[in-house]
Amino acid sequence: MPSEAISASNAEASPGFLGNSNADSQATEVVTFGCRLNAYESGAIAAQAAADKVEDAVVFNTCAVTGEAVRQARQAIRKTARERPGARLIVTGCAAQIDPASFADLPGVDLVLGNAEKSAPGALLRSGVQVGDIMASGPAMAPAGGLTERSRAYVEIQNGCDHRCTFCVIPFGRGNSRSTPAEIVVGRVRTLAAQGFREVVLTGVDLTSWGADLPETPVLGNLVARILIETPELARLRLSSIDAAEIDEALMEVLAREPRLMPHLHLSLQSGDDLILKRMKRRHSRAQALSLIDRVRSIRPDTAFGADFIAGFPTETEAAFANTLAFVEEAGLAYLHVFPYSARPGTPAARMPKVESAVVKERAARLRAAGALALARHLEGIAGRPVRALVEKPGLARAEDFSEIAFDGDPPPGTLIEGVVTGHDGRRATLGDWRARPWP
């Protein structure tokens, strides 16, 4: 869960504040913490609030992936209660789902809504604690609308998670894995393409589990193939974070043959050490992750890989951490999202022997430094090559492999451009002479 920041779970996430939807004090303001999935749902909340004519309200869409994310949400709620007396304060999201009473007790909070209830018609007009059993939720009928940027749009295809990694509370905030039926997903992608979006990103909590709960148990590759076949007007389709243990053969086949599926995979890895992976209860080994990366490169050589890593997981020795550092270079990763370990109450990892906080912080810094070197190596590797990129704002575009591209000019967001990479500054590649690329 957006570039996307990725959490220690399979969902795209960052540990804290993402932004606001609608800052007009007389309308409903949605303050979003955490993942791109939360941001997607915040868009739906804002739309439903407008439909329900909810006024002078602030909705806090919380995240529970780290203790820092929860702390930031509480701090924002208290601050708003002081600064906007009389405003209706509503709290929802994963942290509210997991611990509704603690948010209901905060000064000024009028309503705590569960994740299953947060975008339902009329839900924002209720009061008290309205949090249902997330484990009993039905199929994932993701709200339409959701998150759009000027250059791309997101479609939620799945929610929840059936896995129980020892560090993660997200299943208790999102429930079991539930898939949005293919015909609904395809319809939403076609609508977005008709609205002029050149790129659509498929998002969810555990994206590669899509289809397991649907009739005939289709797999993610089936859905991707169907989207591309039935939406020929869509220029680019991208996947958000995926689990290295669940990539299906159909997805491999589409990746090999379909240039409109972007050559960029962000893997939820968490560690490069086998013992730590076992203690995390991950379902892949170090060798399996490396094998997957090698196999993808053999069928789509231009694929760039990103990965999530947790630094300082309980019991992690310096040797185990060294294995993770070595993995970054051995795998040829381009993008890292690094999170210092954050104990979440009630998880098995919270009961394991801790790594000293200063060591956790220092390892996270070293891993981020390794990530900066990995990005520089990746950008050096594409120097002199032609690239196609999607303009995000004046002077900045995004290549197919997710590289940031700096260029001179101000074509409107959503324009596809192409040119040759002439260099980089360690963070972004530089595009020389470029031209707009029509589509289709």
Secondary structure, DSSP 4 states (H G I P E B T S, - for coil): -------SSSS---SSEEEEE---TTSEEEEEES-HHHHHHHHHHHHHHHHTT--SEEEEEE--SSHHHHHHHHHHHHHHHHHSTT-EEEEEEHHHHH-HHHHHTSTTEEEEE-TTTTTSTTGGG--EEE---GGG--S--PPSS--B-SSEEEEE-EE--S---TT--HHHHH-S-EE--HHHHHHHHHHHHHTT-SEEEEE-SSGGGTTTTSTT---HHHHHHHHHHH-TT--EEEE--EETT---HHHHHHHHH-TTB-SEEEEEEE-S-HHHHHHHT-S--HHHHHHHHHHHHHH-TT-EEEEEEEES-TT--HHHHHHHHHHHHHTT--EEEEEE----TTSGGGGSPPPPHHHHHHHHHHHHHHHHHHHHHHHHHHTT-EEEEEEEETTEEEETTS-EEE-SS-PPTT-EEEEEEEEE-SS-EEEEEEEE----
